[in-house]
Amino acid sequence: MTAYDVVIVGAGPAGLLAARQAGRAGLKTVLLERKTDITHLDRMCGQTLVSANDYYFNDLVHYHKKGKRIAFLNNGFSFHYDGPIRNCMAWQIFSPCGNCLPFGLPEETAQKGDSGAVGLAYDKEILLSCLLKEVKDVRVEVCEGVDVTSVAQKADSVTVSGNGQSFTGSYLIAADGTNSRIARLAGFNTDRTFYCYLLSQGFRMQGLKLPSDEMLISSICFDTIAPGYMFVFPRAYEGEAHVAFLTLDPRVDLSQVSGYFMKQNPYYAEWFKDSRILARSGSAQYVYSPVPVPYSNRVLLAGDTGSCQELENTGAMISGWKAGNAIAAAVQEDNIGIAARGISDYVKWWQDVYVNGYRHEDYIMNFALPYVIDQGADFDYLCSLAKEPLPPCWNPYAAISHLGQFMQGVMPQIQQERPELLPKLAKMSRPMDEIISETTRACEPIDEFE
């Protein structure tokens, strides 16, 4: 007999929702987390839910203000969240000189009220606290400070070990993130394409002079050896924002990227004048092709563990909820001796919706665009062609489709005014590993980021 029906490793949104569902189904469940405080956020996160105004992984996320619940309307689940929520009304991409490619205009989307939001900013530490309470309420055993270092799979059980402790379950849900040790140890990474890293340096800031406090902002730095990026996320608290500086290439010094935006570029430096840094954070993650089959030998992957880079918080919650239900069904199937389908249904959802329905190349193209349009002046020009806003959006998959339609619409003008850009734009149709090949060569996959 195993000690647990299911062992869950990783207590982010995916692992917490998987644990809640397993516990609600009556499974003997243990949740392991290597942090000593599950509710403390110690890595860079934009703390937004994407996307609030269209389907994301075949679901609609909604915040019920009166009931204080975050709900996923198509799958039919929700959870309590009593922290602040702030609407994000648009996403705009800015060029080096300040030209704008707008996915919506906040002054227009705001006229629709809450229904005009493209995303929702929230406090992730409060969200984790709310989910953890629900997990404990269904009598899930929670073990913090357990760093899992080994996985042993048998025909009828899985055992994980770390910090001198071992936990055996009939099944294991791996929700330990993009740099998943379990995915590597259990052999899930064998056939994946490694693309690059995603390295970030972030600041929680106050007093920024932004074009709008209600929209998400991104821009690109072309002055470093490889592209650098800036993302500005509205905080759920008035007057605050998360500012993240990122790169895919380890040769890029992120302090140079932050210095470019905060001090050197005259357009952006004005945003940061008289601002104040409240907190700092960072992260280092792998970017792989997705795991094609997220189950093997009683190990099921959930959330970012088997994804390209991130499912985003929204996708992680959907995946974790589904994974917990899948294992609950699998345990009951084993108990009553009927044909298994709970896990196969999860695998089918993963493949149909995530792998095939949401191309990981589209997600990466949000970061690979400056590898195609590789000069700041060219990007200035393309953004200047946006005379009307693109559809309001905070969805990295849908954005590339909207961008492609925009490019088709302005192609005659480009052909007449800047025909030398056409070969660059044609590069967007190439395989992703070709587009960012130089950066891939600069990255060397190591066992894991610590």
Solvent accessible surface area in square Angstrom, and as a share of the most:
residue,aa,sasa,rsa
1,M,240,1.07
2,T,39,0.23
3,A,54,0.42
4,Y,25,0.10
5,D,38,0.20
6,V,0,0.00
7,V,2,0.01
8,I,0,0.00
9,V,11,0.07
10,G,8,0.08
11,A,5,0.04
12,G,28,0.27
13,P,13,0.08
14,A,7,0.06
15,G,0,0.00
16,L,0,0.00
17,L,0,0.00
18,A,0,0.00
19,A,0,0.00
20,R,2,0.01
21,Q,21,0.09
22,A,0,0.00
23,G,8,0.08
24,R,136,0.49
25,A,57,0.44
26,G,64,0.61
27,L,21,0.10
28,K,122,0.52
29,T,4,0.02
30,V,0,0.00
31,L,0,0.00
32,L,0,0.00
33,E,18,0.08
34,R,116,0.43
35,K,47,0.20
36,T,114,0.66
37,D,66,0.34
38,I,1,0.00
39,T,32,0.19
40,H,96,0.43
41,L,34,0.17
42,D,83,0.43
43,R,83,0.30
44,M,17,0.07
45,C,16,0.09
46,G,14,0.14
47,Q,13,0.06
48,T,10,0.06
49,L,0,0.00
50,V,3,0.02
51,S,0,0.00
52,A,25,0.20
53,N,57,0.29
54,D,46,0.24
55,Y,115,0.44
56,Y,1,0.00
57,F,1,0.01
58,N,76,0.39
59,D,2,0.01
60,L,50,0.25
61,V,7,0.04
62,H,85,0.38
63,Y,27,0.10
64,H,86,0.38
65,K,114,0.48
66,K,193,0.82
67,G,32,0.31
68,K,97,0.41
69,R,76,0.28
70,I,0,0.00
71,A,15,0.12
72,F,1,0.01
73,L,101,0.50
74,N,94,0.48
75,N,36,0.19
76,G,61,0.58
77,F,13,0.06
78,S,28,0.18
79,F,0,0.00
80,H,67,0.30
81,Y,0,0.00
82,D,76,0.39
83,G,13,0.13
84,P,39,0.25
85,I,36,0.18
86,R,32,0.12
87,N,31,0.16
88,C,0,0.00
89,M,5,0.02
90,A,0,0.00
91,W,11,0.04
92,Q,13,0.06
93,I,20,0.10
94,F,8,0.03
95,S,0,0.00
96,P,21,0.13
97,C,73,0.44
98,G,15,0.15
99,N,46,0.23
100,C,36,0.21
101,L,6,0.03
102,P,10,0.07
103,F,2,0.01
104,G,2,0.02
105,L,43,0.21
106,P,12,0.08
107,E,111,0.50
108,E,93,0.42
109,T,10,0.06
110,A,44,0.34
111,Q,152,0.68
112,K,136,0.58
113,G,36,0.35
114,D,81,0.42
115,S,85,0.55
116,G,5,0.04
117,A,2,0.01
118,V,0,0.00
119,G,0,0.00
120,L,11,0.06
121,A,1,0.00
122,Y,2,0.01
123,D,17,0.09
124,K,15,0.06
125,E,67,0.30
126,I,52,0.26
127,L,0,0.00
128,L,4,0.02
129,S,47,0.31
130,C,14,0.08
131,L,0,0.00
132,L,19,0.09
133,K,129,0.55
134,E,24,0.11
135,V,0,0.00
136,K,112,0.47
137,D,89,0.46
138,V,38,0.22
139,R,220,0.80
140,V,9,0.05
141,E,79,0.35
142,V,36,0.21
143,C,26,0.15
144,E,76,0.34
145,G,24,0.23
146,V,4,0.02
147,D,41,0.21
148,V,10,0.06
149,T,77,0.45
150,S,51,0.33
151,V,28,0.16
152,A,53,0.41
153,Q,58,0.26
154,K,135,0.57
155,A,101,0.78
156,D,93,0.48
157,S,8,0.05
158,V,2,0.01
159,T,32,0.19
160,V,1,0.01
161,S,31,0.20
162,G,4,0.04
163,N,96,0.49
164,G,89,0.86
165,Q,82,0.36
166,S,75,0.48
167,F,16,0.07
168,T,37,0.22
169,G,0,0.00
170,S,23,0.15
171,Y,11,0.04
172,L,1,0.00
173,I,0,0.00
174,A,0,0.00
175,A,11,0.09
176,D,43,0.22
177,G,23,0.22
178,T,20,0.12
179,N,35,0.18
180,S,5,0.04
181,R,26,0.10
182,I,1,0.01
183,A,1,0.01
184,R,77,0.28
185,L,73,0.36
186,A,19,0.15
187,G,41,0.40
188,F,20,0.08
189,N,33,0.17
190,T,113,0.66
191,D,126,0.65
192,R,24,0.09
193,T,55,0.32
194,F,33,0.14
195,Y,13,0.05
196,C,0,0.00
197,Y,18,0.07
198,L,10,0.05
199,L,32,0.16
200,S,11,0.07
201,Q,53,0.23
202,G,0,0.00
203,F,13,0.06
204,R,72,0.26
205,M,2,0.01
206,Q,62,0.27
207,G,40,0.39
208,L,24,0.12
209,K,106,0.45
210,L,32,0.16
211,P,68,0.43
212,S,22,0.14
213,D,73,0.38
214,E,72,0.32
215,M,4,0.02
216,L,2,0.01
217,I,1,0.01
218,S,8,0.05
219,S,1,0.01
220,I,11,0.06
221,C,0,0.00
222,F,41,0.17
223,D,109,0.56
224,T,24,0.14
225,I,112,0.57
226,A,8,0.06
227,P,15,0.10
228,G,0,0.00
229,Y,5,0.02
230,M,0,0.00
231,F,26,0.11
232,V,1,0.01
233,F,25,0.11
234,P,6,0.04
235,R,22,0.08
236,A,11,0.09
237,Y,74,0.28
238,E,145,0.65
239,G,40,0.39
240,E,27,0.12
241,A,6,0.04
242,H,14,0.06
243,V,0,0.00
244,A,3,0.02
245,F,0,0.00
246,L,17,0.08
247,T,0,0.00
248,L,2,0.01
249,D,0,0.00
250,P,53,0.33
251,R,100,0.36
252,V,10,0.06
253,D,68,0.35
254,L,25,0.13
255,S,63,0.40
256,Q,104,0.46
257,V,0,0.00
258,S,11,0.07
259,G,15,0.14
260,Y,18,0.07
261,F,0,0.00
262,M,37,0.16
263,K,165,0.70
264,Q,125,0.56
265,N,14,0.07
266,P,110,0.69
267,Y,78,0.30
268,Y,0,0.00
269,A,22,0.17
270,E,98,0.44
271,W,12,0.04
272,F,13,0.05
273,K,117,0.50
274,D,118,0.61
275,S,28,0.18
276,R,143,0.52
277,I,58,0.30
278,L,52,0.26
279,A,40,0.31
280,R,174,0.63
281,S,44,0.28
282,G,29,0.28
283,S,22,0.14
284,A,33,0.25
285,Q,10,0.05
286,Y,12,0.04
287,V,4,0.02
288,Y,26,0.10
289,S,16,0.10
290,P,13,0.08
291,V,3,0.02
292,P,66,0.42
293,V,73,0.42
294,P,0,0.00
295,Y,56,0.21
296,S,41,0.26
297,N,99,0.51
298,R,47,0.17
299,V,0,0.00
300,L,0,0.00
301,L,0,0.00
302,A,0,0.00
303,G,0,0.00
304,D,30,0.16
305,T,1,0.00
306,G,0,0.00
307,S,2,0.02
308,C,3,0.02
309,Q,5,0.02
310,E,35,0.16
311,L,2,0.01
312,E,43,0.19
313,N,17,0.09
314,T,1,0.01
315,G,0,0.00
316,A,8,0.06
317,M,0,0.00
318,I,0,0.00
319,S,0,0.00
320,G,0,0.00
321,W,36,0.13
322,K,41,0.17
323,A,0,0.00
324,G,0,0.00
325,N,52,0.26
326,A,7,0.05
327,I,0,0.00
328,A,15,0.12
329,A,39,0.30
330,A,4,0.03
331,V,13,0.08
332,Q,96,0.43
333,E,12,0.05
334,D,75,0.39
335,N,107,0.55
336,I,98,0.50
337,G,65,0.63
338,I,103,0.52
339,A,89,0.69
340,A,83,0.64
341,R,158,0.58
342,G,9,0.09
343,I,19,0.10
344,S,63,0.41
345,D,64,0.33
346,Y,7,0.03
347,V,21,0.12
348,K,125,0.53
349,W,32,0.11
350,W,0,0.00
351,Q,55,0.24
352,D,68,0.35
353,V,15,0.08
354,Y,2,0.01
355,V,40,0.23
356,N,104,0.54
357,G,48,0.46
358,Y,32,0.12
359,R,121,0.44
360,H,23,0.10
361,E,48,0.21
362,D,32,0.17
363,Y,8,0.03
364,I,2,0.01
365,M,10,0.04
366,N,34,0.17
367,F,23,0.10
368,A,0,0.00
369,L,11,0.05
370,P,2,0.01
371,Y,27,0.10
372,V,2,0.01
373,I,0,0.00
374,D,66,0.34
375,Q,101,0.45
376,G,16,0.15
377,A,70,0.55
378,D,10,0.05
379,F,5,0.02
380,D,26,0.14
381,Y,33,0.13
382,L,5,0.02
383,C,3,0.02
384,S,44,0.28
385,L,10,0.05
386,A,19,0.14
387,K,157,0.67
388,E,130,0.58
389,P,47,0.29
390,L,11,0.06
391,P,65,0.41
392,P,55,0.35
393,C,3,0.02
394,W,24,0.08
395,N,3,0.01
396,P,16,0.10
397,Y,14,0.05
398,A,23,0.18
399,A,2,0.02
400,I,24,0.12
401,S,60,0.39
402,H,38,0.17
403,L,5,0.03
404,G,28,0.27
405,Q,118,0.52
406,F,29,0.12
407,M,15,0.07
408,Q,139,0.62
409,G,60,0.58
410,V,19,0.11
411,M,58,0.26
412,P,92,0.58
413,Q,68,0.30
414,I,0,0.00
415,Q,109,0.49
416,Q,155,0.69
417,E,89,0.40
418,R,60,0.22
419,P,70,0.44
420,E,99,0.44
421,L,1,0.00
422,L,49,0.24
423,P,93,0.59
424,K,55,0.23
425,L,15,0.07
426,A,63,0.49
427,K,48,0.20
428,M,46,0.21
429,S,103,0.66
430,R,127,0.46
431,P,76,0.48
432,M,9,0.04
433,D,71,0.37
434,E,92,0.41
435,I,7,0.04
436,I,0,0.00
437,S,37,0.24
438,E,100,0.45
439,T,1,0.01
440,T,33,0.19
441,R,180,0.66
442,A,33,0.26
443,C,10,0.06
444,E,125,0.56
445,P,67,0.42
446,I,91,0.46
447,D,100,0.52
448,E,33,0.15
449,F,33,0.14
450,E,158,0.71
